[in-house]
Amino acid sequence: MVTLSACKWFSKEEKPKLVIINVLDKMLYNDCHIKGSINVPFEEFEQYSKTLDKDTHVVVYCSNYMCTASGAAAKMLKNLGFQHVWAYEAGMAEWYQKGYPVEPKDVCKEKYLTMQISKPENEESDIQVITTDELKDKIKNMLSPSIFS
């Protein structure tokens, strides 16, 4: 196995422990995304989910609390029998605002990234939600501690 900064190359027998999926369109993903995440636009998400092992830990995110795509994608995975699924509802905007690692480093120009949007109050959900710091810890422990070096 060869490890390159935020990317891991896996043999056919080896499966990733954690997959972080940005469900925004390709243009927004290319502007700015969590280092080490992949892009699967929401319209393609159901088809892509069929390629994942149901034991994989999956975190799904979109832009911010106003975007419902991460919750919908997480719910879709839960309905398909995935056990380890989280929606990162604070999204790319909060990750960027906290100064955590993003790719590409010098782009990130979309206006939503600097908007201050608070978490909605008392929102009931049947999906697990992960906070920004919980996601940071999960990446360090399961994906690649070097992302934060």
GIBEL-V532540 format. One record per backbone hydrogen bond with DSSP energy under -1.0 kcal/mol. NH is the residue of the N-H (numbers start at 1). CO is the residue of the C=O. E is the energy in kcal/mol with one decimal. If there is no record, write none. Layout:
BEGIN
((NH & CO & E) (NH & CO & E))
END
This chain:
BEGIN
((4 & 7 & -2.3) (7 & 4 & -3.8) (9 & 2 & -1.4) (19 & 57 & -2.6) (21 & 59 & -3.2) (22 & 38 & -3.2) (23 & 61 & -2.5) (29 & 25 & -2.2) (30 & 26 & -2.9) (31 & 27 & -1.4) (32 & 28 & -1.8) (33 & 103 & -2.4) (35 & 101 & -1.8) (37 & 34 & -2.5) (38 & 20 & -2.7) (40 & 22 & -2.4) (42 & 23 & -2.1) (44 & 41 & -2.5) (45 & 42 & -1.3) (48 & 44 & -2.2) (49 & 45 & -2.6) (51 & 48 & -2.4) (52 & 49 & -1.1) (56 & 53 & -1.9) (57 & 17 & -1.9) (58 & 84 & -3.0) (59 & 19 & -2.4) (60 & 86 & -2.5) (61 & 21 & -2.8) (67 & 64 & -1.6) (72 & 68 & -2.2) (73 & 69 & -2.5) (74 & 70 & -2.4) (75 & 71 & -2.4) (76 & 72 & -2.1) (77 & 73 & -2.1) (78 & 74 & -2.4) (79 & 75 & -2.5) (80 & 76 & -1.1) (81 & 78 & -1.6) (82 & 77 & -2.3) (83 & 54 & -1.1) (86 & 58 & -2.3) (87 & 128 & -2.6) (88 & 60 & -3.1) (89 & 87 & -1.2) (92 & 62 & -2.5) (93 & 63 & -2.8) (94 & 90 & -1.2) (95 & 91 & -2.0) (96 & 92 & -2.6) (97 & 93 & -2.5) (98 & 94 & -1.9) (99 & 96 & -1.4) (100 & 95 & -1.8) (103 & 33 & -2.4) (107 & 104 & -1.2) (108 & 31 & -2.5) (113 & 110 & -1.2) (114 & 111 & -1.6) (130 & 87 & -2.1) (135 & 131 & -2.3) (136 & 132 & -2.3) (137 & 133 & -2.2) (138 & 134 & -2.3) (139 & 135 & -2.7) (140 & 136 & -2.2) (141 & 137 & -2.5) (142 & 138 & -2.8) (143 & 139 & -1.8) (144 & 139 & -2.1) (147 & 144 & -1.6) (148 & 145 & -1.4) (149 & 146 & -1.6))
END
